[in-house]
Amino acid sequence: MMNRTTFIKLGGTNSFLLHSLSSFQFGTHTASLHSNVSSLVHKITNLNDALKVFDEMSHRQPLPSVVKFNQLLTAVTKIKHFSSSLDLFKQMCFLGVPDSNYTLSIAIKCCCQLHRTKDGFALLGCCFRRAISPNVI
């Protein structure tokens, strides 16, 4: 199976690394890891908490699943820190966390909330090229 890597230039100096990994690279995680990350994500009330959780998640070996990162992105988006959510998305991509349609939908929503429509369309185009149907509400 072949790995594909795509760079998308967004808004000046920002760029996002979008990738797709084959299914055998996701790895399995222990139940304690999942419950520990879930409890941390549910306790997020401000941006500093979210950044601490992301830092902890990014230093774990193996990395938590994309679902846990999506929960974190959703929490940051719900507290209306859209630019921080996009920064975390970019860091996720650099860490090698596989992105899903849900991850890309969160990033597109954040671009729209920040009135960065060109960036949102760039991400949407990436979705179409990879045959991913985003679900942005």
C-alpha positions, 0 to 999 in steps of 0.5 A, a space after each residue: 500500500 502506498 502512503 500519500 502526502 499532500 501539502 495545502 498552502 493556506 492563508 499566507 504562511 500557514 500550511 497544513 500537511 494532509 496525509 492518508 495512511 493505510 489501515 494497518 498503521 493505525 495500531 491498537 491502543 489499550 483500554 486504559 489509554 482510551 479511558 484516560 484520554 477521554 476523561 481528560 478531554 471531557 474536563 476541558 473548560 478553557 484553551 490552556 486545558 486543551 493545550 495541556 491535553 494535546 501536549 500530553 497526547 502528542 508525547 504518548 507512544 503509540 499516539 492515541 487514535 484519531 477519534 481522541 484527537 477529534 474529541 479534543 478538536 471538537 472541545 476547542 471548537 466548542 469554546 470558540 477558539 477556531 484559530 487554535 483549533 486550526 493550529 492543533 489540526 496542523 500539529 496533528 498532521 505533522 505528528 502523523 495522526 491520520 485525518 478522517 472526514 470528521 477531522 477535515 469537517 472540523 477544520 473546514 468549519 473553523 476556516 468558515 468561522 474565521 472568514 477564511 473561505 479560500 482555506 476552507 475551499 482548499 480543504 474541501 478540494 482535498 476532500 474531493 480529491 481523496 473521495 472523502 465526503 465532509 459533513 460540515 454543519 
